[in-house]
């Protein structure tokens, strides 16, 4: 990235921060998704009330990213009328993958995606407790519309 690109980026961020302040919002800059190396679908359900999708991927730098997206009336039941889409992401940095493997009951050489998929199936999709464990401390973000 050149000097001109840096100043353009700084100007863009300053403008977005000003808009956030003026509208009472909060500007958050999330790390960009890396290049996926492997991926496993944890949930992919659809019915007359909407859809639920959740997947985990390992990225080329060793980051584990778990994303989810629920849509439809079931989302409105939780968030109220007019809100029909809910998305979330957990990010586990490479240095904490070993801790996650241990929390999932695995050994050092086990595949984290396989362990996570098995845990997800055993717990009916309840994975937040293991991802929020202090030794794993996955970053979490969510949003709805």
C-alpha positions as protocol buffer text, in pm:
chain_id: "A"
residue {
  index: 1
  type: UNK
  ca { x: 0 y: 0 z: 0 }
}
residue {
  index: 2
  type: UNK
  ca { x: 144 y: 335 z: -98 }
}
residue {
  index: 3
  type: UNK
  ca { x: 152 y: 665 z: 86 }
}
residue {
  index: 4
  type: UNK
  ca { x: -150 y: 791 z: -110 }
}
residue {
  index: 5
  type: UNK
  ca { x: -347 y: 476 z: -22 }
}
residue {
  index: 6
  type: UNK
  ca { x: -270 y: 528 z: 349 }
}
residue {
  index: 7
  type: UNK
  ca { x: -398 y: 885 z: 344 }
}
residue {
  index: 8
  type: UNK
  ca { x: -713 y: 781 z: 154 }
}
residue {
  index: 9
  type: UNK
  ca { x: -778 y: 509 z: 413 }
}
residue {
  index: 10
  type: UNK
  ca { x: -723 y: 752 z: 701 }
}
residue {
  index: 11
  type: UNK
  ca { x: -959 y: 1005 z: 542 }
}
residue {
  index: 12
  type: UNK
  ca { x: -1226 y: 738 z: 490 }
}
residue {
  index: 13
  type: UNK
  ca { x: -1198 y: 621 z: 852 }
}
residue {
  index: 14
  type: UNK
  ca { x: -1215 y: 980 z: 982 }
}
residue {
  index: 15
  type: UNK
  ca { x: -1530 y: 1041 z: 775 }
}
residue {
  index: 16
  type: UNK
  ca { x: -1694 y: 719 z: 896 }
}
residue {
  index: 17
  type: UNK
  ca { x: -1605 y: 802 z: 1258 }
}
residue {
  index: 18
  type: UNK
  ca { x: -1759 y: 1150 z: 1219 }
}
residue {
  index: 19
  type: UNK
  ca { x: -2079 y: 1003 z: 1073 }
}
residue {
  index: 20
  type: UNK
  ca { x: -2098 y: 751 z: 1358 }
}
residue {
  index: 21
  type: UNK
  ca { x: -2058 y: 1028 z: 1619 }
}
residue {
  index: 22
  type: UNK
  ca { x: -2319 y: 1249 z: 1451 }
}
residue {
  index: 23
  type: UNK
  ca { x: -2574 y: 966 z: 1433 }
}
residue {
  index: 24
  type: UNK
  ca { x: -2507 y: 822 z: 1777 }
}
residue {
  index: 25
  type: UNK
  ca { x: -2352 y: 508 z: 1631 }
}
residue {
  index: 26
  type: UNK
  ca { x: -2033 y: 322 z: 1699 }
}
residue {
  index: 27
  type: UNK
  ca { x: -1771 y: 259 z: 1434 }
}
residue {
  index: 28
  type: UNK
  ca { x: -1613 y: -84 z: 1460 }
}
residue {
  index: 29
  type: UNK
  ca { x: -1349 y: -210 z: 1226 }
}
residue {
  index: 30
  type: UNK
  ca { x: -1353 y: -586 z: 1197 }
}
residue {
  index: 31
  type: UNK
  ca { x: -1061 y: -791 z: 1071 }
}
residue {
  index: 32
  type: UNK
  ca { x: -1105 y: -899 z: 714 }
}
residue {
  index: 33
  type: UNK
  ca { x: -1175 y: -1260 z: 646 }
}
residue {
  index: 34
  type: UNK
  ca { x: -871 y: -1455 z: 538 }
}
residue {
  index: 35
  type: UNK
  ca { x: -846 y: -1706 z: 259 }
}
residue {
  index: 36
  type: UNK
  ca { x: -1032 y: -2025 z: 355 }
}
residue {
  index: 37
  type: UNK
  ca { x: -831 y: -2346 z: 334 }
}
residue {
  index: 38
  type: UNK
  ca { x: -1095 y: -2588 z: 465 }
}
residue {
  index: 39
  type: UNK
  ca { x: -1458 y: -2549 z: 563 }
}
residue {
  index: 40
  type: UNK
  ca { x: -1730 y: -2752 z: 733 }
}
residue {
  index: 41
  type: UNK
  ca { x: -2101 y: -2672 z: 740 }
}
residue {
  index: 42
  type: UNK
  ca { x: -2231 y: -2709 z: 1095 }
}
residue {
  index: 43
  type: UNK
  ca { x: -2598 y: -2635 z: 1027 }
}
residue {
  index: 44
  type: UNK
  ca { x: -2807 y: -2574 z: 715 }
}
residue {
  index: 45
  type: UNK
  ca { x: -3180 y: -2586 z: 790 }
}
residue {
  index: 46
  type: UNK
  ca { x: -3478 y: -2441 z: 604 }
}
residue {
  index: 47
  type: UNK
  ca { x: -3850 y: -2452 z: 675 }
}
residue {
  index: 48
  type: UNK
  ca { x: -4158 y: -2231 z: 645 }
}
residue {
  index: 49
  type: UNK
  ca { x: -4031 y: -2014 z: 935 }
}
residue {
  index: 50
  type: UNK
  ca { x: -3695 y: -1935 z: 777 }
}
residue {
  index: 51
  type: UNK
  ca { x: -3341 y: -2064 z: 753 }
}
residue {
  index: 52
  type: UNK
  ca { x: -3043 y: -2127 z: 979 }
}
residue {
  index: 53
  type: UNK
  ca { x: -2690 y: -2159 z: 847 }
}
residue {
  index: 54
  type: UNK
  ca { x: -2364 y: -2199 z: 1037 }
}
residue {
  index: 55
  type: UNK
  ca { x: -2019 y: -2289 z: 906 }
}
residue {
  index: 56
  type: UNK
  ca { x: -1662 y: -2304 z: 1035 }
}
residue {
  index: 57
  type: UNK
  ca { x: -1353 y: -2246 z: 826 }
}
residue {
  index: 58
  type: UNK
  ca { x: -981 y: -2256 z: 875 }
}
residue {
  index: 59
  type: UNK
  ca { x: -802 y: -1974 z: 699 }
}
residue {
  index: 60
  type: UNK
  ca { x: -458 y: -1980 z: 542 }
}
residue {
  index: 61
  type: UNK
  ca { x: -300 y: -1804 z: 843 }
}
residue {
  index: 62
  type: UNK
  ca { x: -446 y: -2062 z: 1087 }
}
residue {
  index: 63
  type: UNK
  ca { x: -740 y: -1850 z: 1205 }
}
residue {
  index: 64
  type: UNK
  ca { x: -1067 y: -2032 z: 1274 }
}
residue {
  index: 65
  type: UNK
  ca { x: -1379 y: -1838 z: 1177 }
}
residue {
  index: 66
  type: UNK
  ca { x: -1730 y: -1959 z: 1264 }
}
residue {
  index: 67
  type: UNK
  ca { x: -2011 y: -1768 z: 1093 }
}
residue {
  index: 68
  type: UNK
  ca { x: -2384 y: -1797 z: 1115 }
}
residue {
  index: 69
  type: UNK
  ca { x: -2689 y: -1642 z: 953 }
}
residue {
  index: 70
  type: UNK
  ca { x: -3051 y: -1696 z: 1056 }
}
residue {
  index: 71
  type: UNK
  ca { x: -3335 y: -1547 z: 852 }
}
residue {
  index: 72
  type: UNK
  ca { x: -3712 y: -1540 z: 868 }
}
residue {
  index: 73
  type: UNK
  ca { x: -3999 y: -1535 z: 1115 }
}
residue {
  index: 74
  type: UNK
  ca { x: -3804 y: -1721 z: 1384 }
}
residue {
  index: 75
  type: UNK
  ca { x: -3564 y: -1425 z: 1400 }
}
residue {
  index: 76
  type: UNK
  ca { x: -3857 y: -1181 z: 1428 }
}
residue {
  index: 77
  type: UNK
  ca { x: -3990 y: -1386 z: 1721 }
}
residue {
  index: 78
  type: UNK
  ca { x: -3670 y: -1303 z: 1911 }
}
residue {
  index: 79
  type: UNK
  ca { x: -3593 y: -947 z: 1796 }
}
residue {
  index: 80
  type: UNK
  ca { x: -3940 y: -816 z: 1708 }
}
residue {
  index: 81
  type: UNK
  ca { x: -4126 y: -725 z: 1392 }
}
residue {
  index: 82
  type: UNK
  ca { x: -3912 y: -573 z: 1121 }
}
residue {
  index: 83
  type: UNK
  ca { x: -3601 y: -770 z: 1222 }
}
residue {
  index: 84
  type: UNK
  ca { x: -3573 y: -1083 z: 1011 }
}
residue {
  index: 85
  type: UNK
  ca { x: -3200 y: -1138 z: 972 }
}
residue {
  index: 86
  type: UNK
  ca { x: -2939 y: -1219 z: 1238 }
}
residue {
  index: 87
  type: UNK
  ca { x: -2571 y: -1283 z: 1165 }
}
residue {
  index: 88
  type: UNK
  ca { x: -2275 y: -1359 z: 1388 }
}
residue {
  index: 89
  type: UNK
  ca { x: -1908 y: -1449 z: 1377 }
}
residue {
  index: 90
  type: UNK
  ca { x: -1663 y: -1602 z: 1622 }
}
residue {
  index: 91
  type: UNK
  ca { x: -1292 y: -1565 z: 1544 }
}
residue {
  index: 92
  type: UNK
  ca { x: -1028 y: -1781 z: 1712 }
}
residue {
  index: 93
  type: UNK
  ca { x: -671 y: -1667 z: 1638 }
}
residue {
  index: 94
  type: UNK
  ca { x: -410 y: -1930 z: 1543 }
}
residue {
  index: 95
  type: UNK
  ca { x: -240 y: -1917 z: 1883 }
}
residue {
  index: 96
  type: UNK
  ca { x: -557 y: -2030 z: 2060 }
}
residue {
  index: 97
  type: UNK
  ca { x: -652 y: -2323 z: 1836 }
}
residue {
  index: 98
  type: UNK
  ca { x: -465 y: -2567 z: 2063 }
}
residue {
  index: 99
  type: UNK
  ca { x: -669 y: -2445 z: 2362 }
}
residue {
  index: 100
  type: UNK
  ca { x: -990 y: -2489 z: 2165 }
}
residue {
  index: 101
  type: UNK
  ca { x: -889 y: -2843 z: 2068 }
}
residue {
  index: 102
  type: UNK
  ca { x: -833 y: -2925 z: 2437 }
}
residue {
  index: 103
  type: UNK
  ca { x: -1167 y: -2768 z: 2537 }
}
residue {
  index: 104
  type: UNK
  ca { x: -1336 y: -2984 z: 2271 }
}
residue {
  index: 105
  type: UNK
  ca { x: -1180 y: -3293 z: 2430 }
}
residue {
  index: 106
  type: UNK
  ca { x: -921 y: -3347 z: 2160 }
}
residue {
  index: 107
  type: UNK
  ca { x: -550 y: -3406 z: 2146 }
}
residue {
  index: 108
  type: UNK
  ca { x: -282 y: -3182 z: 1995 }
}
residue {
  index: 109
  type: UNK
  ca { x: -281 y: -3357 z: 1655 }
}
residue {
  index: 110
  type: UNK
  ca { x: -662 y: -3373 z: 1616 }
}
residue {
  index: 111
  type: UNK
  ca { x: -841 y: -3180 z: 1346 }
}
residue {
  index: 112
  type: UNK
  ca { x: -1016 y: -2878 z: 1499 }
}
residue {
  index: 113
  type: UNK
  ca { x: -1290 y: -2870 z: 1231 }
}
residue {
  index: 114
  type: UNK
  ca { x: -1380 y: -3235 z: 1290 }
}
residue {
  index: 115
  type: UNK
  ca { x: -1382 y: -3185 z: 1667 }
}
residue {
  index: 116
  type: UNK
  ca { x: -1595 y: -2871 z: 1636 }
}
residue {
  index: 117
  type: UNK
  ca { x: -1846 y: -3045 z: 1406 }
}
residue {
  index: 118
  type: UNK
  ca { x: -1875 y: -3339 z: 1648 }
}
residue {
  index: 119
  type: UNK
  ca { x: -1919 y: -3103 z: 1946 }
}
residue {
  index: 120
  type: UNK
  ca { x: -2183 y: -2906 z: 1752 }
}
residue {
  index: 121
  type: UNK
  ca { x: -2376 y: -3226 z: 1676 }
}
residue {
  index: 122
  type: UNK
  ca { x: -2350 y: -3356 z: 2036 }
}
residue {
  index: 123
  type: UNK
  ca { x: -2463 y: -3028 z: 2194 }
}
residue {
  index: 124
  type: UNK
  ca { x: -2736 y: -2944 z: 1941 }
}
residue {
  index: 125
  type: UNK
  ca { x: -2538 y: -2643 z: 1821 }
}
residue {
  index: 126
  type: UNK
  ca { x: -2442 y: -2499 z: 2158 }
}
residue {
  index: 127
  type: UNK
  ca { x: -2081 y: -2398 z: 2094 }
}
residue {
  index: 128
  type: UNK
  ca { x: -2064 y: -2050 z: 2247 }
}
residue {
  index: 129
  type: UNK
  ca { x: -1965 y: -2183 z: 2591 }
}
residue {
  index: 130
  type: UNK
  ca { x: -1653 y: -2354 z: 2457 }
}
residue {
  index: 131
  type: UNK
  ca { x: -1564 y: -2059 z: 2231 }
}
residue {
  index: 132
  type: UNK
  ca { x: -1600 y: -1812 z: 2520 }
}
residue {
  index: 133
  type: UNK
  ca { x: -1389 y: -2023 z: 2757 }
}
residue {
  index: 134
  type: UNK
  ca { x: -1107 y: -1799 z: 2892 }
}
residue {
  index: 135
  type: UNK
  ca { x: -836 y: -2016 z: 2735 }
}
residue {
  index: 136
  type: UNK
  ca { x: -1001 y: -1982 z: 2392 }
}
residue {
  index: 137
  type: UNK
  ca { x: -1147 y: -1630 z: 2424 }
}
residue {
  index: 138
  type: UNK
  ca { x: -1290 y: -1616 z: 2070 }
}
residue {
  index: 139
  type: UNK
  ca { x: -1380 y: -1270 z: 1947 }
}
residue {
  index: 140
  type: UNK
  ca { x: -1756 y: -1242 z: 1892 }
}
residue {
  index: 141
  type: UNK
  ca { x: -1956 y: -997 z: 1682 }
}
residue {
  index: 142
  type: UNK
  ca { x: -2320 y: -997 z: 1577 }
}
residue {
  index: 143
  type: UNK
  ca { x: -2569 y: -781 z: 1395 }
}
residue {
  index: 144
  type: UNK
  ca { x: -2931 y: -791 z: 1282 }
}
residue {
  index: 145
  type: UNK
  ca { x: -3155 y: -617 z: 1033 }
}
